[in-house]
């Protein structure tokens, strides 16, 4: 989160600025799935991978029908970002967690995944209005293509669709969805307001990431566990795992924005927006006299591409980047540790492998 309250806006939902590479499928989890189903073991489990793919395909179809409205215009606007792509990270976690125990109702799995993804996508519509964003997932944002009113109302519509879907699942699901939504909104408020004068900016940033990203990803893993009848101690572990891996996911995005030229994203987006992410906040906490120029470059939005290039070069050469990467690796191992109480099997292996996959994105 930005250290100077009110000066800059943090970008939208932490995994939002995805620009699909050529050939990426809509809602493509295929870049994730082979890794998370095989990375933790010498040989993949083809039957498990096929089962997960089947459920994700069903979720994709249900997302489109659930986002359909009574008018063509609202349907087009509501499906706009769904059709633009996205990692479908939350549905993937729902599906993986739902396979920890046998007997999960496929319809319930699909609905749980749809609720999580629609809640996420709805928040993107609202975030883009707040951020005055022009592009989302490589296409014009809803507020740019139409206007702020349309974007806000479509976000509300998708939240309503998520709510009506979760209402068919039972009281426990409704309660968790409501509590998660409250955390997400509180995180957005905290991000917009900025840290108090006496607060540590890095701690504030991590709290915001936990509320805005970790909460919904934790709910996704818990939803999956609830669907398959997991006992409470397993649900608690899934919540801890989901919260931590959600934070890791965002922090790895922070590194990608600086370190990667091959991720499909334009490096330096956060620098252009004046957004202080993990490496910059760690730099500010430990900077010496030799960092004066870099501190200046990372203290304001950069509109000069030469300055963006200079800031990227300096950050890539600075020890703080490796320190930030080490923190991401450490937190991924914390996430993995929460899986010890889960039953052994391909689902747990996949959740464990996901820790490696999230970290490797930023390597």
C-alpha positions in Angstrom: 0.0 0.0 0.0 1.2 3.5 -0.7 3.0 5.1 2.2 1.6 8.5 1.5 -2.2 8.3 2.4 -4.5 9.5 -0.3 -1.7 10.3 -2.8 -1.9 7.3 -5.1 -4.4 4.5 -5.6 -3.4 1.0 -5.2 -4.3 -1.0 -8.3 -7.5 -3.1 -8.4 -7.8 -6.6 -7.2 -4.3 -8.0 -6.8 -4.4 -10.5 -9.6 -6.2 -8.2 -11.9 -3.7 -6.9 -14.4 -3.5 -10.0 -16.4 -2.7 -9.6 -20.1 -3.2 -13.0 -21.8 -0.3 -14.1 -24.0 -1.2 -15.1 -27.6 -2.9 -18.5 -27.6 -4.1 -18.2 -24.0 -7.6 -19.7 -23.7 -10.4 -17.8 -22.0 -10.4 -18.7 -18.3 -7.2 -20.7 -19.0 -6.0 -22.7 -16.1 -4.1 -25.1 -18.3 -0.9 -23.3 -17.6 -1.5 -24.1 -13.9 -3.2 -27.5 -14.0 -0.4 -29.8 -15.3 2.0 -28.2 -12.8 -0.2 -28.5 -9.8 -1.3 -32.0 -10.5 2.2 -33.4 -11.2 4.9 -31.1 -9.7 4.8 -32.7 -6.3 5.2 -36.3 -7.6 7.3 -38.1 -10.2 4.3 -39.0 -12.4 1.1 -37.2 -12.8 -2.3 -38.7 -11.9 -4.1 -38.6 -15.3 -7.5 -39.6 -13.8 -7.3 -36.8 -11.2 -6.2 -34.2 -13.7 -9.1 -35.3 -16.0 -11.5 -35.0 -13.1 -10.3 -31.5 -12.3 -10.4 -30.4 -15.9 -14.0 -31.7 -16.2 -15.1 -29.7 -13.2 -13.4 -26.5 -14.4 -15.0 -26.8 -17.8 -18.4 -27.1 -16.2 -17.6 -24.1 -14.0 -16.7 -22.1 -17.1 -20.0 -22.9 -18.7 -21.9 -22.1 -15.5 -20.2 -18.8 -15.1 -21.5 -17.6 -18.5 -25.1 -18.7 -17.8 -25.1 -17.3 -14.3 -23.9 -13.9 -15.6 -26.6 -13.8 -18.2 -29.3 -11.1 -17.7 -32.8 -10.3 -19.1 -31.4 -7.9 -21.6 -28.6 -8.3 -24.1 -26.8 -5.2 -23.0 -26.5 -6.2 -19.4 -25.5 -9.7 -20.4 -22.8 -8.3 -22.7 -21.5 -6.0 -20.0 -21.6 -8.7 -17.3 -19.8 -11.2 -19.4 -17.3 -8.7 -20.6 -14.5 -9.5 -18.2 -15.4 -13.1 -17.9 -14.9 -13.4 -21.7 -11.6 -11.5 -21.5 -9.8 -14.3 -19.7 -8.3 -14.6 -16.2 -6.5 -17.4 -14.3 -9.6 -18.8 -12.6 -7.4 -19.3 -9.6 -10.3 -19.3 -7.1 -12.3 -22.0 -9.0 -9.2 -24.1 -9.3 -8.7 -24.0 -5.5 -12.4 -24.8 -4.9 -12.1 -27.8 -7.2 -8.8 -29.1 -5.7 -10.0 -28.8 -2.1 -13.3 -30.5 -3.0 -11.4 -33.6 -3.9 -9.7 -34.1 -0.5 -12.5 -36.5 0.4 -14.7 -38.6 -1.8 -18.4 -38.0 -2.6 -18.5 -34.2 -3.3 -21.7 -33.3 -5.2 -20.4 -32.0 -8.6 -23.2 -29.4 -8.8 -22.3 -28.1 -5.4 -18.6 -27.9 -6.4 -19.5 -26.0 -9.5 -21.8 -23.5 -7.6 -19.1 -22.9 -5.0 -16.5 -22.1 -7.7 -18.9 -19.8 -9.5 -19.7 -17.9 -6.3 -16.0 -17.3 -5.6 -15.2 -16.2 -9.2 -18.2 -14.0 -9.6 -17.4 -12.2 -6.4 -13.9 -11.7 -7.6 -14.9 -10.4 -11.0 -17.6 -8.2 -9.6 -14.9 -6.5 -7.4 -12.8 -5.8 -10.5 -15.6 -3.7 -12.0 -15.7 -1.6 -8.9 -11.9 -1.4 -8.6 -11.6 -0.1 -12.1 -14.0 2.7 -11.4 -12.0 3.7 -8.3 -8.7 3.4 -10.1 -10.0 5.1 -13.3 -8.4 2.1 -15.1 -8.7 2.0 -18.9 -7.6 -1.6 -19.5 -8.4 -4.8 -17.7 -7.2 -8.2 -18.9 -6.0 -6.7 -22.1 -9.4 -5.3 -23.1 -11.0 -1.9 -22.3 -12.4 -1.9 -18.8 -16.1 -1.6 -18.4 -15.9 2.0 -17.2 -13.8 2.8 -20.3 -16.0 0.9 -22.8 -19.2 2.2 -21.3 -19.1 4.5 -18.2 -18.7 4.4 -14.4 -22.4 4.0 -13.8 -22.6 0.9 -16.0 -19.5 -0.6 -14.4 -20.8 0.0 -10.9 -24.2 -1.5 -11.7 -22.8 -4.5 -13.5 -20.5 -5.2 -10.5 -23.6 -5.0 -8.3 -25.4 -7.4 -10.7 -22.6 -9.9 -10.5 -22.5 -9.7 -6.7 -26.3 -10.3 -6.7 -25.8 -13.3 -9.0 -23.2 -14.7 -6.6 -25.5 -14.1 -3.6 -28.4 -15.9 -5.3 -26.2 -18.8 -6.2 -24.8 -19.2 -2.7 -28.3 -19.0 -1.2 -29.0 -22.4 -2.9 -26.1 -24.0 -1.0 -27.0 -23.5 2.7 -26.6 -21.2 5.6 -23.0 -21.9 6.3 -22.0 -21.0 2.8 -24.0 -17.8 2.9 -22.4 -16.8 6.2 -18.8 -17.4 4.9 -19.6 -15.5 1.7 -20.9 -12.6 3.7 -18.0 -12.5 6.1 -15.5 -12.7 3.2 -17.3 -9.9 1.3 -17.1 -7.7 4.4 -13.3 -8.3 4.6 -12.8 -7.6 1.0 -14.6 -4.2 1.3 -12.7 -3.3 4.5 -9.5 -4.1 2.7 -10.5 -1.8 -0.1 -11.3 1.0 2.3 -8.0 0.5 4.1 -6.2 0.6 0.8 -7.9 3.8 -0.3 -7.4 5.5 3.0 -3.8 4.5 3.4 -1.9 3.7 6.6 -2.2 5.8 9.8 0.7 8.0 10.6 2.0 5.7 13.3 1.4 2.5 11.3 4.2 0.5 9.5 3.5 0.9 5.8 4.6 -2.7 5.0 2.4 -4.2 7.7 -0.5 -2.1 6.4 0.1 -3.3 2.9 0.2 -6.9 3.9 -3.0 -6.4 5.9 -4.7 -5.0 2.8 -3.5 -7.9 0.7 -4.8 -10.3 3.2 -8.2 -8.7 3.3 -8.5 -8.1 -0.5 -6.9 -11.2 -1.8 -6.2 -13.7 1.0 -9.8 -13.6 2.3 -11.4 -14.7 -1.0 -8.8 -17.3 -1.8 -9.2 -18.7 1.8 -12.9 -18.8 1.3 -12.4 -20.7 -2.0 -10.3 -23.5 -0.3 -12.8 -23.6 2.6 -15.8 -23.8 0.2 -14.1 -26.8 -1.5 -13.5 -28.5 1.9 -17.1 -27.9 3.0 -18.4 -29.4 -0.2 -16.6 -32.7 0.4 -17.5 -32.8 4.1 -14.1 -32.1 5.5 -13.9 -32.0 9.4 -13.4 -28.6 11.1 -9.7 -29.0 11.7 -9.2 -29.5 8.0 -11.4 -26.5 7.2 -9.3 -24.5 9.6 -6.1 -25.6 7.9 -7.5 -24.9 4.4 -8.4 -21.4 5.6 -4.9 -20.8 6.8 -3.4 -22.2 3.6 -5.7 -20.2 1.4 -5.0 -16.9 3.2 -1.3 -17.4 3.0 -1.2 -18.6 -0.6 -3.4 -15.7 -1.6 -0.9 -13.2 -0.1 2.0 -15.1 -1.8 0.1 -14.8 -5.1 -0.1 -11.0 -4.8 3.5 -10.7 -3.6 4.7 -12.7 -6.6 2.8 -10.4 -8.8 4.7 -7.5 -7.2 8.0 -9.2 -8.2 6.8 -10.0 -11.7 6.0 -6.3 -12.3 9.7 -5.5 -11.7 11.7 -8.6 -12.5 10.0 -10.2 -15.5 10.1 -9.4 -19.2 8.5 -12.6 -20.3 5.3 -12.9 -18.1 2.9 -11.4 -20.7 2.7 -8.3 -18.5 4.3 -4.9 -19.2 6.9 -4.5 -16.5 6.9 -1.3 -14.5 3.1 -0.9 -14.3 3.2 -0.2 -10.6 6.0 2.3 -11.0 4.0 4.2 -13.6 1.0 4.3 -11.3 3.2 5.3 -8.3 2.2 2.2 -6.4 4.4 1.0 -3.6 4.5 -2.8 -3.6 6.6 -5.3 -1.6 10.1 -4.6 -3.0 9.6 -0.8 -2.8 8.3 -0.9 0.7 11.2 -3.1 1.8 13.5 -0.7 0.1 12.1 2.3 2.0 12.5 0.4 5.3 16.2 -0.3 4.8 17.5 2.3 2.3 20.9 3.9 2.7 22.4 7.1 1.3 23.3 5.3 -1.9 19.6 4.7 -2.6 18.6 8.4 -2.8 17.9 8.3 -6.6 16.0 5.1 -6.4 13.9 6.3 -3.5 13.0 9.4 -5.6 12.0 7.3 -8.6 9.8 5.0 -6.5 8.1 7.9 -4.5 5.9 9.2 -7.4 4.1 8.1 -10.5 6.5 7.9 -13.4 5.4 9.3 -16.8 8.8 9.4 -18.4 9.6 6.0 -19.9 13.3 6.7 -19.5 12.7 7.0 -15.7 10.7 3.8 -15.7 13.5 2.0 -17.4 16.0 3.5 -14.9 13.9 2.5 -11.9 13.5 -1.0 -13.2 17.2 -1.4 -13.8 18.1 -0.1 -10.4 15.5 -2.3 -8.6 16.7 -5.4 -10.5 20.2 -4.7 -9.5 19.4 -3.9 -5.8 19.6 -6.6 -3.1 16.1 -5.8 -2.0 14.7 -7.7 -4.9 16.3 -10.9 -3.8 15.2 -10.1 -0.2 11.6 -9.7 -1.4 11.8 -13.0 -3.4 13.1 -14.7 -0.3 10.1 -13.4 1.6 7.8 -14.8 -1.0 9.5 -18.2 -0.8 9.3 -18.2 3.0 5.6 -17.4 3.0 4.9 -20.1 0.4 6.5 -22.6 2.7 4.3 -21.3 5.6 1.3 -22.0 3.3 2.6 -25.5 2.6 3.0 -26.2 6.3 -0.8 -25.8 6.8 -1.4 -28.8 4.5 0.0 -31.3 7.0 -3.4 -32.0 8.6 -5.0 -32.7 5.2 -5.5 -36.3 4.0 -2.8 -37.6 1.7 -3.6 -37.9 -1.9 -3.5 -36.1 -5.3 -5.6 -33.2 -4.0 -3.2 -32.4 -1.2 -0.2 -32.9 -3.6 -1.7 -30.5 -6.0 -2.3 -27.8 -3.3 1.3 -28.3 -2.2 2.6 -28.1 -5.8 0.7 -24.9 -6.2 3.0 -23.3 -3.6 5.9 -24.0 -5.9 4.0 -22.9 -9.0 3.1 -19.5 -7.5 6.7 -18.9 -6.5 8.1 -19.9 -9.8 6.0 -17.3 -11.6 8.3 -14.6 -10.2 11.6 -16.4 -10.6 
